[in-house]
Amino acid sequence: MLAGSLAAQSQPPQSPPPPIRLFVDETAAPQKILHASLVIPASPGPLTLFYPKWIPGEHMPDGPVADLAGLKFTAGGKPVPWRRDLEDMFAFHLQVPEGATAVEVQLDFLLSAPASGFSGGASATSQLSLLSWNQVLLYPQGRPARDFTYAPSLRLPDGWKFATALPIARRTGNTIEFAPAPLDTLVDSPVLAGAHFRVIPIGPDGEPRHELDLAADSAEALAMPAETIAHYNQLVAETGALFGTRHYRDYHFLVTLSDDVAHFGLEHHESSDDRVPERTLLDDVLRVHNADLLPHEFTHSWNGKYRRPAGLATPDYQQPMHDDLLWVYEGLTEYLGDVLTARSGLWTPEEFREHLAYVAATFDHRAGRTWRSLQDTADSAQLLYDAPDEWLAWRRSTDFYDEGALLWLDVDATLRAESHGHRSLNDFCRLFHGGPGGAPALQTYTFDDVVAALGQLLPLDWNGFLTERLNSTSPHAPLGGIEKGGWKLVYNETPNEDLYAAEQSRKDMDLSSSLGLSLDDDGTIRDVIPGMIAYEAGMGPAMKIAAVNGRQFSPDVLHEALRVSRTSTGTLDLEVSNGQYFRTFHLDYHGGLRFPHIERNSALPDALGEIIKPMAPVGKRP
């Protein structure tokens, strides 16, 4: 091992390979197909080309290789045979003929994906498209991604406008030529385009340019209210006050407003891919439900892109990523994103507290906590992202997001309490995510680095503090941050606003805190929670409630039956289909409607209120 390392060090550095030309024709995006071509410099002999497998930010080997079609290789105008690797389905082997200096590649990418998942999901409609470059390229084996330079160009449908973090070299009609970029920068810089497009500059003057780039399926959906724009101005100001520096040249929020694309957010260093329902800017319920998306992805520019776990900083897109620190990468980002949503005014303090209560109650009823630790949800993230919704409460899901946020709230509240208000997670962000700023950079970290940074702020056994919470199999959620913050989790019959917004957006009912089940609006059961009454009675996922106390099911009918159960002496009777068979379940339930909230504990200072106070001057653009 040592001899090999010394031999490698003695070899002269490789000269950079010539640029790879990449052209993407997006004019057929409304037809749900992309056409692409590449010219890859190559020498005669064996050549292995990779299609990206592990996509940064998606934390699993989900590169959409199944949607790669029409693949053809030529050299000097003659076909070059190829064969897929039998073990790595993302690798292609070919023999470059004598006399050739390059391989030309033709390929199509099929956009007819389901409206679910991440960047491999639906990304185009008749009116817009979000191009992820990793979908339409191959790269040679043998060097880190950053060592390959691509010269990309893109042809758009007539009349479409676009936005991206990539610098533009020139534009001729509908064709845009971008400045050459390293492969890792290219993959990190998607392009949003559409017929209905709006660009809104935001943020303090004199800083790097920030803009909201909106593409929608209708012109009406672009009508962002002035008040909301003001909140995004504040968001930019708040991140500056929190982190103290910016690690990007400029920043683009690429916002897709459509009901026909996959809904998610994906972070990039100088932009974010944010996809929400078409009427999100117009509908108050959708606004509340999606308000934390852009703050979350924006936070990733610091926590995830600039500071990244060493196990996620792989040299190319084929090396497996280690997800064990996703409770920092995603959990801390979830916490900071929620706090920034409140500090910027995108949520009111009450909306923030309702969201926190809903999260706390969710994990206080997560039965799988008794066997699967929070750490294991991170370790096995690549399995859990695509796991089905059925039995989620027992299997657990990507809980390192929201339960990770509860953990970091506990860290913040502990810093504030133990230092008597002199230290907080704000100080951690400056210390851990600061630096010189400017152009994108990468600084990796380990668990020990996180512990050491916290120790600089407050002498405490942070290793033990974090390890205990990460490995806990307690049946109850980690509510220490809420309680130290001067609040407590309670239940009553008053609807939770965040839960209501989530139900309206998802078209479902979450009865986790009462019957211990969740179901679609048509009565189909999505999940049941082991140990709670529905599970103990024998109900399970995929069954369907047909009637409630003899009356045809509807969400309102079930809600009313739960409401009156508190004073009823009878059972709650649910007629349920299980495939072709029916059964009536008689539930001896008298708990009424139960909705989570957090209630003030006046015996302690309101640290939670301090946490969400704006750090930057409100309503000003310095």
NUVO-63134 format. One record per residue (C-alpha): residue in three letters; x, y, z. Coordinates in steps of 0.001 Angstrom, whole numbers, plus 524288, in hexadecimal, padded with zeros to 5 digits. Last residue first. Layout:
BEGIN
GULO ALA X Y Z
...
***
This chain:
BEGIN
GULO PRO 7902E 8B9A7 80CAC
GULO ARG 782D6 8B575 8077F
GULO LYS 7794C 8B7CC 81285
GULO GLY 76C77 8B10E 815B9
GULO VAL 77155 8AAE2 8222E
GULO PRO 77F3E 8ADF2 8268B
GULO ALA 7869F 8A0FB 826CF
GULO MET 78674 8972E 83216
GULO PRO 777E0 894A4 8319A
GULO LYS 77239 88E40 83DEA
GULO ILE 77001 87FB0 83BF9
GULO ILE 77966 87AE4 84675
GULO GLU 77526 88523 8505A
GULO GLY 76722 88031 8501C
GULO LEU 76C05 8725D 85210
GULO ALA 77417 87701 85DA6
GULO ASP 767AA 87B57 8649B
GULO PRO 76D34 87B4C 87256
GULO LEU 76879 8704E 87B3A
GULO ALA 75D8C 86F7F 88565
GULO SER 7543A 87579 87B80
GULO ASN 752F3 868AB 8742C
GULO ARG 74C6E 86CD8 86770
GULO GLU 74487 862CF 85FF6
GULO ILE 7487C 85B48 853E8
GULO HIS 73DA3 855CB 84B96
GULO PRO 7396B 8484A 84734
GULO PHE 72B9C 844B0 842B9
GULO ARG 7233E 83A49 84919
GULO LEU 714F7 83888 84552
GULO GLY 70D7B 83088 84F3D
GULO GLY 71431 8270D 8586D
GULO HIS 708DA 81DA9 85A04
GULO TYR 70D2A 811E3 85203
GULO ASP 70801 8041A 853ED
GULO LEU 709DE 800FE 84591
GULO HIS 7004B 7F77C 83F56
GULO PHE 7061B 7F35F 83247
GULO THR 6FC5A 7EF30 827E8
GULO ARG 701AC 7E603 81D9C
GULO PHE 700CA 7E575 80EEA
GULO TYR 7075E 7DC6F 80516
GULO GLN 70B67 7DE7C 7F6F1
GULO GLY 71861 7E4EE 7FA39
GULO ASN 71765 7E902 80862
GULO SER 70B41 7F177 8095D
GULO VAL 70845 7F88F 81610
GULO GLU 6FBC2 7FBA7 81D5E
GULO LEU 70007 80412 828D8
GULO ASP 6F7FD 803F3 8355D
GULO LEU 6FC1B 80D4D 8402D
GULO THR 6F703 806AC 84C5F
GULO GLY 6EC3A 80B27 85561
GULO THR 6EC5F 813A1 86193
GULO SER 6EDDE 82045 859FE
GULO THR 6F290 82CCD 8608A
GULO ARG 70081 82CD4 85B52
GULO SER 6FC56 82575 84F19
GULO VAL 6F4B3 8317C 84AA1
GULO ARG 700AA 837A4 84452
GULO LEU 70593 82ADF 83E9B
GULO ALA 6F897 8287E 837CF
GULO GLU 6F8D6 83676 832BC
GULO HIS 70676 834BA 82D14
GULO LEU 70260 827FE 826A2
GULO VAL 6F674 82E35 82033
GULO ASP 6FE5D 83A02 81BD7
GULO PRO 708D4 83188 81586
GULO SER 6FE53 829F5 80E34
GULO PHE 6F995 81C1E 81071
GULO GLN 6EBB6 817C0 80DFF
GULO ARG 6E410 816E5 81AC1
GULO GLY 6E27F 80A87 822E9
GULO ASN 6EAE6 80F4E 82E34
GULO VAL 6F569 81320 82460
GULO ALA 6F4AB 80CC6 816F3
GULO ALA 6FD83 8085B 80BD7
GULO ILE 70ADD 8090D 8125F
GULO LYS 714F0 80335 8093A
GULO MET 71FA5 7F965 80C45
GULO ALA 72C8C 7FC6C 8057B
GULO PRO 733D7 7FD7D 81285
GULO GLY 72EEF 7F5E3 81E55
GULO MET 723C6 7F464 82805
GULO GLY 72424 7E950 831DA
GULO ALA 71DF7 7EF7F 83DEB
GULO GLU 72B63 7F156 84417
GULO TYR 72FA8 7F8EE 83813
GULO ALA 7240E 80233 8389F
GULO ILE 72599 803F7 8475D
GULO MET 733E8 80782 8482D
GULO GLY 73F38 7FE57 84B2B
GULO PRO 743F5 7FD63 83D21
GULO ILE 7408C 809A6 83557
GULO VAL 7384B 807FC 82925
GULO ASP 73B6D 80CD7 81B8A
GULO ARG 735B3 810D8 80E98
GULO ILE 727A0 80CDA 810D3
GULO THR 71EDB 80F40 80525
GULO GLY 71332 8176C 80992
GULO ASP 7117C 81FAB 7FD3F
GULO ASP 7183E 82B37 803D2
GULO ASP 7245D 822EE 8057D
GULO LEU 72767 81CCA 812A1
GULO SER 72FD4 81DFE 81EAC
GULO LEU 72EF1 81580 82AC3
GULO GLY 73112 815C0 83967
GULO LEU 722DF 817B7 83D5B
GULO SER 72571 82493 84453
GULO SER 732E9 82AB9 842DF
GULO SER 735E9 82439 835E3
GULO LEU 72918 8289A 82FD9
GULO ASP 72F4F 82EC7 823D6
GULO MET 72521 83064 81936
GULO ASP 72864 83176 80AB0
GULO LYS 727EF 83A26 7FEC7
GULO ARG 7369A 83D15 7FF4D
GULO SER 73522 84BE2 7FEB8
GULO GLN 728E3 84C72 806FC
GULO GLU 72EC2 8430F 810DD
GULO ALA 73B77 84ABC 811CB
GULO ALA 73436 8579D 8138C
GULO TYR 72BBD 851A3 81E46
GULO LEU 737AA 84C0F 82534
GULO ASP 73E08 8596B 824B1
GULO GLU 731EF 8601B 82A12
GULO ASN 72FE5 85669 83545
GULO PRO 72159 854B1 8376F
GULO THR 71C33 857F6 84521
GULO GLU 71799 84B56 84B92
GULO ASN 722F4 84A87 85527
GULO TYR 730B1 8450A 85662
GULO VAL 73CA0 84A7C 85D6C
GULO LEU 74B55 84B69 85AF6
GULO LYS 752A9 85458 86431
GULO TRP 7593B 8619F 86349
GULO GLY 7642C 86954 869E7
GULO GLY 76F4B 8668C 8607B
GULO LYS 77496 85C10 86991
GULO GLU 767C2 854C7 86732
GULO ILE 767E8 85669 8587E
GULO GLY 77641 852B0 85796
GULO GLY 77490 846FC 86086
GULO LEU 7699A 84133 85841
GULO PRO 7715E 835B7 852F2
GULO ALA 765E2 82D6B 84E56
GULO HIS 760C6 8225F 856B8
GULO PRO 76204 813AB 854F7
GULO SER 77044 81462 85957
GULO THR 7797C 80D4E 85037
GULO SER 7845A 81754 851A2
GULO ASN 7908F 81628 8493A
GULO LEU 790C1 82400 843B9
GULO ARG 78C29 82A07 85079
GULO GLU 79680 82386 858E9
GULO THR 7A119 825D0 84EC0
GULO LEU 79E17 83458 84DF6
GULO PHE 79F10 83732 85C87
GULO GLY 7AA3F 82D86 85E92
GULO ASN 7B2A2 833E6 8542B
GULO TRP 7AE26 8413C 858B8
GULO ASP 7B38C 83EEC 86658
GULO LEU 7B2F7 84D58 8699D
GULO PRO 7BC55 858E3 86931
GULO LEU 7B486 862F1 8615A
GULO LEU 7B7A3 869FF 854B4
GULO GLN 7C477 86362 85175
GULO GLY 7BE59 85676 85567
GULO LEU 7B3DE 85818 84B08
GULO ALA 7BE94 8594F 840CA
GULO ALA 7C5B3 84D60 84625
GULO VAL 7B972 844F0 845EE
GULO VAL 7B69B 848A8 837CE
GULO ASP 7C4C8 845EF 83401
GULO ASP 7C435 838B6 83AE8
GULO PHE 7B868 834E2 832CD
GULO THR 7C03E 837A7 82688
GULO TYR 7C1CF 8436F 81DAC
GULO THR 7C448 84774 80FA0
GULO GLN 7C6FF 8553B 80AD5
GULO LEU 7C2DA 85817 7FCDF
GULO ALA 7C398 864F2 7F57E
GULO PRO 7BA76 86CFD 7ED18
GULO ALA 7BF7F 87A97 7E973
GULO GLY 7BEF8 88546 7F3CC
GULO GLY 7BF55 881D5 80228
GULO PRO 7CB69 882AF 80AD7
GULO GLY 7C6AC 8797C 81569
GULO GLY 7BA1E 877D0 81CF2
GULO HIS 7B278 86B20 81DCD
GULO PHE 7B7DA 8655B 82A76
GULO LEU 7BAD5 87183 8326D
GULO ARG 7B00E 87A58 82D58
GULO CYS 7A61D 86F48 82DB0
GULO PHE 7AA79 86B2D 83B5B
GULO ASP 7A89A 87912 84049
GULO ASN 79A9B 8793C 83B3C
GULO LEU 79905 86C0D 841F5
GULO SER 7992E 87374 84EB3
GULO ARG 7A269 87953 858AD
GULO HIS 7A146 8845D 862B2
GULO GLY 79365 8812F 866ED
GULO HIS 796B2 87BA8 87435
GULO SER 7A172 8733C 86E1C
GULO GLU 79B03 86687 87289
GULO ALA 78D65 86AF9 86E6E
GULO ARG 790FC 870A0 86125
GULO LEU 799E7 86578 85D2B
GULO THR 78FCD 85B9B 861F3
GULO ALA 784D8 8622C 85A3A
GULO ASP 78D14 861CF 84DDE
GULO VAL 79111 8539A 84FB0
GULO ASP 78304 84FBA 852C1
GULO LEU 77E72 856F5 84695
GULO TRP 788EE 84F37 83F7A
GULO LEU 782F8 84257 84421
GULO LEU 77543 846B8 84081
GULO ALA 77A3F 84A2D 832D1
GULO GLY 7803C 83C96 831B6
GULO GLU 772D6 83732 83503
GULO ASP 76DF8 83EEB 8295F
GULO TYR 77897 83BB7 81F74
GULO PHE 77F5E 82FCE 82557
GULO ASP 7720B 82946 824B0
GULO THR 77456 82481 816D8
GULO SER 76A60 819CC 81967
GULO ARG 766DA 810E3 824AF
GULO ARG 76338 80286 822AE
GULO TRP 758AA 802D4 82D29
GULO ALA 752DD 81039 82A58
GULO LEU 75511 80E5B 81BBD
GULO TRP 74D03 801D9 81B66
GULO GLU 7480F 8054D 80DC8
GULO ASP 74E95 8118F 8086E
GULO PRO 7579C 8098A 7FFD1
GULO ALA 76676 80A50 800C7
GULO ASP 76D08 812A0 7F65C
GULO TYR 7742B 81BD8 7FF8B
GULO LEU 775CB 8111F 809B4
GULO LEU 77FBA 80871 802E2
GULO GLN 78999 8131C 7FF7A
GULO ALA 78773 818AF 80D17
GULO SER 78C73 80C7B 813E0
GULO ASP 79705 81305 81C17
GULO ALA 78E67 81EE8 81E22
GULO THR 782A3 8172A 8230B
GULO ASP 78C60 80F25 82AC0
GULO GLN 790FB 81B14 8324B
GULO LEU 782F6 81E5C 83618
GULO SER 78245 81104 83C4F
GULO ARG 779F4 805C2 83779
GULO TRP 773C8 7FC99 8416B
GULO THR 76B59 804C1 84A9B
GULO ARG 76B71 8106A 8415B
GULO GLY 7633F 80831 8380A
GULO ALA 75717 80BF8 83FAF
GULO ARG 757A5 819FC 83AE1
GULO HIS 74CD1 81FDC 84351
GULO ASP 75542 829DB 84A73
GULO PHE 75B8F 82BC7 83D46
GULO THR 74F3B 83126 83724
GULO ALA 74B9C 838BC 8436A
GULO ALA 75869 84052 8432D
GULO VAL 7572F 84343 834AA
GULO TYR 74934 84831 8364D
GULO ALA 74D24 85070 841FC
GULO LEU 75883 8567C 83A8E
GULO HIS 74FA7 859E6 82F34
GULO GLU 745C9 8601D 8385D
GULO ARG 750C4 867BB 83EE7
GULO PHE 755B4 86CF9 831D9
GULO GLU 747E5 870A9 82DD0
GULO GLU 74636 877E6 83AC8
GULO PRO 752F2 87F50 838D6
GULO THR 74E17 88350 82B4F
GULO TRP 753F7 87BC8 8200B
GULO LEU 75A05 8820C 813F5
GULO GLY 75D9E 88CFE 81D63
GULO SER 76C54 88C1F 81B1A
GULO ARG 76F3A 887B3 828FE
GULO ALA 76497 87D5E 8282D
GULO THR 76959 8771A 81B89
GULO LEU 7773D 878E9 82099
GULO VAL 77409 8708E 82C89
GULO ASP 76DEA 86600 8240E
GULO GLY 77998 865F8 81ACD
GULO LEU 782FE 865A9 8264F
GULO TYR 77C6B 85980 82BBD
GULO GLU 77B1B 8529B 81EAC
GULO THR 7892A 8562E 81B47
GULO LEU 78DBB 8508F 82842
GULO GLY 78676 843F2 8254D
GULO GLU 78A6D 84329 816F6
GULO TYR 7994A 843FE 8172F
GULO VAL 79A32 8420E 825E9
GULO TRP 790D9 8368B 82777
GULO LEU 7961C 832AE 81A10
GULO LEU 7A2EB 82F35 820AF
GULO ASP 7A21D 8207D 81E41
GULO ASP 79EFD 821DF 80FC0
GULO HIS 7AB6E 81BF9 80A2B
GULO MET 7ABAB 81E04 7FB70
GULO PRO 7AEC4 8130A 7F210
GULO GLN 7B893 816B1 7E767
GULO GLN 7B23F 81793 7D9FF
GULO TYR 7AF99 8262F 7D952
GULO ASP 7BDA7 82ABB 7DAD5
GULO PRO 7C776 82EE0 7E51C
GULO THR 7BE62 82C57 7F0C0
GULO ALA 7BB88 83736 7FA76
GULO LEU 7B021 8303E 80125
GULO GLY 7B891 82860 80A7F
GULO ALA 7C05D 8347E 80E29
GULO PRO 7B3F4 83B00 812FD
GULO ARG 7B209 847F5 80C13
GULO ARG 7B463 85620 80FC7
GULO TYR 7B392 85EBA 8038F
GULO LYS 7A905 85692 7FCE9
GULO GLY 7A1E7 84FEF 807F3
GULO ASN 7A08A 85A77 8123E
GULO TRP 7A42E 86742 80BB6
GULO SER 79D0B 86642 7FEAA
GULO HIS 79405 85CD3 805CB
GULO THR 78DC1 86854 80CCB
GULO PHE 787D3 86C76 7FFCC
GULO GLU 7815C 85F1E 7FE6E
GULO HIS 77AEB 86044 80BC1
GULO PRO 77715 86E97 80A29
GULO LEU 770EF 86B48 7FCED
GULO LEU 768B4 8601B 80243
GULO ASP 76416 865FE 80F26
GULO ALA 75833 86D01 8099A
GULO ASN 752CB 860DF 802D7
GULO HIS 74783 85D5F 80BF7
GULO VAL 744C8 86B7C 80FAC
GULO ARG 74424 86FE4 80175
GULO LEU 73BE6 8642F 7FD86
GULO VAL 731BE 867EF 807BE
GULO ASP 73262 87654 8040C
GULO ASP 7300E 873D7 7F58B
GULO LEU 735B1 87D64 7EBA1
GULO LEU 7446C 87B14 7EC2B
GULO THR 742A4 86C55 7ED56
GULO ARG 738E6 86BED 7E219
GULO GLU 7411B 8637B 7D8F6
GULO PRO 74552 8596C 7E2FF
GULO VAL 753A4 859E7 7E73C
GULO ARG 760FF 856E8 7E184
GULO ASP 76D68 85D54 7E6E1
GULO ASP 77A60 85A79 7DFFF
GULO SER 7844B 862C0 7E74F
GULO SER 78F50 86B70 7E2A9
GULO GLU 79D82 86EE5 7E50C
GULO HIS 7A1E0 862F6 7ECAE
GULO HIS 796BA 85A13 7E8D7
GULO GLU 78BD3 854C1 7F138
GULO LEU 78049 84CB4 7ECCA
GULO GLY 7724B 84FA1 7F098
GULO PHE 7667F 8470A 7EE3E
GULO HIS 759DD 84602 7E67F
GULO ALA 75AD3 83D72 7DA5E
GULO VAL 754BB 84467 7CECE
GULO ASP 7469F 84565 7CA50
GULO ASP 740A0 84E86 7D477
GULO SER 749AE 8597C 7D03E
GULO LEU 750F4 8651D 7D5CA
GULO THR 75F96 862C4 7D404
GULO VAL 7687E 86BA0 7DBF3
GULO LEU 776F4 86CE4 7D897
GULO PHE 77BFB 874FE 7E41F
GULO HIS 78852 87A9D 7DDFC
GULO TYR 79458 87F0A 7E585
GULO ASP 7A03B 8870D 7E1CE
GULO ARG 7AEE9 884FA 7E2D8
GULO TYR 7AD5A 87B23 7EDD4
GULO HIS 7B2C6 87831 7FB60
GULO ARG 7AC0B 882FE 802F2
GULO THR 7B0AA 8889A 80FE2
GULO GLY 7AC02 88C08 81D97
GULO PHE 7A452 87F77 81F67
GULO LEU 7987C 88467 826F3
GULO ALA 7985F 892CC 82314
GULO GLY 79A4E 88FA5 814BA
GULO THR 7900A 884FA 81581
GULO GLU 786A2 88EC5 81B94
GULO ALA 788A6 898E2 810D5
GULO VAL 785A4 88EE4 8064A
GULO LEU 77970 88AA4 80D91
GULO GLN 7755F 898DF 80F6E
GULO ASN 774F3 89B0F 800CE
GULO TYR 76D3F 88E68 8002B
GULO HIS 7638C 8940E 809F3
GULO ALA 7625B 8A08A 801E7
GULO ILE 75F2D 89854 7F5EA
GULO THR 75464 891E6 7FDCF
GULO GLU 74E9E 89F1F 80161
GULO ALA 74F25 8A378 7F325
GULO PRO 746B0 897DE 7EF6F
GULO MET 74C6C 88E04 7E5BC
GULO ALA 74428 88E4D 7D968
GULO LEU 74B3C 883BE 7D1B1
GULO ALA 73FAB 87A5A 7D25D
GULO GLU 737A5 8836B 7C9B4
GULO ALA 740F3 8819B 7BE33
GULO SER 73DE6 87325 7BDF5
GULO ASP 7459E 86667 7BE94
GULO ALA 74FF9 86D6F 7C661
GULO ALA 75E52 8714C 7C605
GULO LEU 76399 87A1D 7D0C1
GULO ASP 77196 87EC1 7D27C
GULO LEU 772E2 8852B 7DFDA
GULO GLU 77F6A 88CD8 7DFD1
GULO HIS 78B7E 88F62 7E7E9
GULO ARG 796FA 89772 7E30A
GULO PRO 7A2BF 89790 7EBE8
GULO GLU 7A1D5 8A288 7F5DB
GULO GLY 7A1A1 8B149 7F3C7
GULO ASP 792F5 8B25F 7F50C
GULO PRO 78C5D 8A938 7FE8C
GULO GLY 7842D 89E0A 7F94C
GULO ILE 77AF5 89BA8 7EE12
GULO PRO 77A75 89CC4 7DF35
GULO ILE 76DDB 89702 7D9C5
GULO VAL 76E8F 88FD6 7CCB0
GULO ARG 761E6 88B1E 7C695
GULO PHE 75F06 880A4 7BC9B
GULO HIS 75332 87B3C 7B597
GULO ALA 7586A 87449 7A963
GULO GLY 76257 86CAC 7B144
GULO ALA 77049 869F1 7B510
GULO LEU 7778D 865AD 7C14C
GULO VAL 785B0 86185 7BF75
GULO PRO 78CFF 8591D 7C94F
GULO SER 79A71 85CD8 7CEB2
GULO ASP 7A09B 8529C 7D7B5
GULO VAL 7A272 848DD 7CC9C
GULO LEU 7A9F5 85373 7C561
GULO THR 7B22B 8570D 7D13A
GULO ASP 7B61A 848D5 7D361
GULO LEU 7B945 84776 7C4EA
GULO PRO 7C249 8532A 7C4E9
GULO ALA 7BD07 85E99 7BD0C
GULO PRO 7BE91 8645C 7AF6A
GULO ALA 7B699 870E2 7ADF3
GULO PHE 7A8C6 86E60 7A979
GULO GLU 7A3F6 86EC4 79B92
GULO ILE 79587 871E1 79A60
GULO THR 78D81 86E5D 78E61
GULO ASN 77FF7 8743B 78C49
GULO GLY 784F8 87FA4 78435
GULO THR 793B2 8801D 7859F
GULO ARG 79861 8819E 7939B
GULO ARG 7A63C 88331 7988F
GULO ALA 7AF6F 87F33 7A384
GULO ILE 7A552 87DFD 7AE52
GULO PRO 7A990 87BA1 7BC5E
GULO LEU 7A2B5 86FE5 7C29B
GULO ALA 79A02 87369 7CE40
GULO THR 78DFF 870F4 7C606
GULO ALA 7822C 87804 7C07D
GULO PHE 779CB 8766D 7B458
GULO LYS 77014 87CBC 7AB24
GULO TRP 767DD 87560 7A135
GULO GLY 7630E 87C1A 794E1
GULO ASP 76668 8711D 78B90
GULO PRO 76A83 8648D 79265
GULO LEU 77840 864B8 79801
GULO ARG 78571 86074 79268
GULO LEU 79051 85E1F 79C48
GULO SER 79F14 85EB2 79C36
GULO PRO 7A941 858BA 7A512
GULO ALA 7B834 8594B 7A419
GULO TYR 7BBF9 84F38 7AE3F
GULO THR 7C8A9 84E8A 7B5EC
GULO PHE 7CC79 841DD 7BC9F
GULO ASP 7D598 842FC 7C849
GULO ARG 7CA89 84648 7D1DF
GULO ALA 7C475 838FA 7CF7F
GULO PRO 7D071 831FC 7D49E
GULO ARG 7D810 82A71 7CA56
GULO GLY 7D894 81CA4 7C4DA
GULO GLN 7CBC5 81933 7BE65
GULO PRO 7C660 821E6 7B3D9
GULO TYR 7B9DF 829F9 7B520
GULO LEU 7AC21 82849 7AFF5
GULO LEU 7A1B8 832AD 7AED0
GULO VAL 79327 8357A 7ADC1
GULO GLN 78D2C 832C5 7BB19
GULO ASN 798B1 8385E 7C2A1
GULO TRP 7958A 84592 7BC84
GULO SER 788FB 84738 7C43D
GULO LEU 77FDE 84EEF 7BB58
GULO LEU 7736B 85472 7C158
GULO SER 768CE 8561A 7B72C
GULO LEU 75D37 85ED6 7B490
GULO GLN 75073 8610B 7AD22
GULO SER 74CA0 85401 7A72E
GULO THR 75182 84D7E 7B398
GULO ALA 75F03 84933 7B802
GULO SER 765B7 843F5 7C42A
GULO ALA 75EF7 83734 7C79B
GULO GLY 7679A 82F58 7D0AA
GULO GLY 7761B 82C76 7CEFF
GULO SER 77924 8394F 7D5CC
GULO PHE 7727D 83464 7E228
GULO GLY 76772 82ABE 7E3DF
GULO SER 75974 82CDA 7DFDF
GULO ALA 751C9 831E9 7D444
GULO PRO 754AC 82578 7CCA9
GULO ALA 75E80 825F0 7C167
GULO SER 75BDC 828B4 7B309
GULO LEU 76847 830C7 7B1A9
GULO LEU 76FA0 826E3 7A962
GULO PHE 77DC3 82AD0 7A715
GULO ASP 7830E 828FE 7997F
GULO LEU 790F1 825E5 79572
GULO GLN 79B04 82854 78ADF
GULO VAL 7A964 82711 78DF4
GULO GLU 7B539 82AC2 785DE
GULO VAL 7C221 8249A 789DF
GULO ALA 7CEAF 82C37 787F2
GULO THR 7DC7E 82B62 782B8
GULO ALA 7DAA1 81F8E 779F3
GULO GLY 7E61A 81A20 7721D
GULO GLU 7E48A 80C65 7773C
GULO PRO 7D6F3 80924 77C12
GULO VAL 7D1C0 80C5E 789C9
GULO GLN 7CD38 7FFC1 78FFE
GULO LEU 7C0DC 800C7 79831
GULO HIS 7BC25 7FE2D 7A608
GULO PHE 7B045 80480 7AC55
GULO ALA 7AE6A 80639 7BAFE
GULO PHE 7A1BC 809C1 7C21F
GULO MET 79CF1 7FBAE 7C2F5
GULO ASP 7A8B2 7F84B 7CB4E
GULO GLU 7A9B3 7E982 7CC5E
GULO LEU 7A793 7E509 7BE57
GULO ASP 7AE1F 7F10B 7B87E
GULO ARG 7A67D 7F5F6 7ACC9
GULO ARG 7ABCE 7F305 79F5B
GULO TRP 7B010 7FBB3 79441
GULO PRO 7B287 7FB09 785AA
GULO VAL 7B863 80717 77F1F
GULO PRO 7B146 80B96 772E0
GULO LYS 7B946 812C8 76881
GULO GLY 7B91F 82185 7661A
GULO GLY 7C6EA 82389 76B1C
GULO ALA 7C2F8 81D54 777E8
GULO THR 7B4D1 819DC 77AE3
GULO PHE 7AD03 8163A 786E9
GULO LYS 79E40 81494 787DE
GULO LEU 794DF 814D9 79386
GULO GLY 786BC 81683 78F51
GULO ALA 781E9 815B7 79D64
GULO LEU 78584 819AB 7AB41
GULO ASP 77934 8191F 7B394
GULO ALA 77DAB 80CE2 7BACF
GULO VAL 78A28 81443 7BE63
GULO PRO 7829D 81D4E 7C771
GULO GLY 78DDA 81F8D 7D129
GULO ASP 7882B 819F4 7DDAC
GULO PRO 79430 8152B 7E4F7
GULO MET 7904D 81BC0 7F1CF
GULO HIS 792BC 82847 7F95E
GULO GLU 78A59 830FE 7F0A7
GULO GLY 7926A 83D27 7F3AF
GULO PRO 79D4D 83945 7EA74
GULO ILE 798C6 82F3E 7E060
GULO TRP 79EEA 821C7 7E207
GULO LYS 79DC8 81AF2 7D4BC
GULO PRO 7A315 82414 7CA46
GULO TYR 7A400 81CFC 7BD0A
GULO PHE 7B1CE 81802 7BBA6
GULO LEU 7BA6A 815EA 7AFBE
GULO THR 7C4B4 80B60 7AEC4
GULO LEU 7CE8D 80C09 7A3AF
GULO PRO 7D740 80145 79E33
GULO GLY 7E0F9 80535 793A2
GULO PRO 7E336 810AF 78AAD
GULO SER 7E3B8 81DBB 791C9
GULO ALA 7D7E2 825AA 795D8
GULO PRO 7D228 83369 7958B
GULO ILE 7C386 832A0 79879
GULO VAL 7BA3B 83949 78EFF
GULO LEU 7ACB6 838FE 794D0
GULO SER 79EDA 83929 78F7B
GULO ALA 791AC 83AF0 795D2
GULO HIS 78334 83997 792B3
GULO LEU 77942 83B83 79D96
GULO ILE 76BE2 83514 79E3E
GULO LYS 75ED2 837F2 7A4B5
GULO GLN 757AC 83D8C 798D7
GULO PRO 757CD 84AB6 79FD9
GULO ALA 766A3 848A5 7A0E7
GULO ALA 767BC 84745 79215
GULO THR 76ED0 8544F 7905A
GULO GLU 77891 8509F 79AEA
GULO ASP 783E0 84D83 791D3
GULO VAL 78FC9 84B34 79A54
GULO PHE 79DAB 84CFE 79552
GULO LEU 7A98B 8485E 79CC8
GULO ARG 7B7A4 84A72 7988A
GULO ILE 7C1EE 84403 7A126
GULO PRO 7CD77 84CE3 7A3CE
GULO PRO 7DB54 847DF 7A1B5
GULO PRO 7E113 83FB9 7ACCF
GULO PRO 7E8D2 84699 7B77A
GULO SER 7F713 84297 7B81F
GULO GLN 7F981 837A9 7C1AA
GULO PRO 80270 83ABB 7CD0B
GULO PRO 80FFA 8349B 7CC5F
GULO GLN 81126 8277E 7D358
GULO SER 818D4 82778 7E019
GULO GLN 80CAC 828A7 7E88D
GULO ALA 806B2 81C89 7E26D
GULO ALA 81304 814DD 7E550
GULO LEU 812C8 81983 7F357
GULO SER 804A3 8151B 7F4F9
GULO GLY 80786 807E8 7EEE8
GULO ALA 8130C 805D5 7F7E3
GULO LEU 80AD8 80967 803C6
GULO MET 80000 80000 80000
***
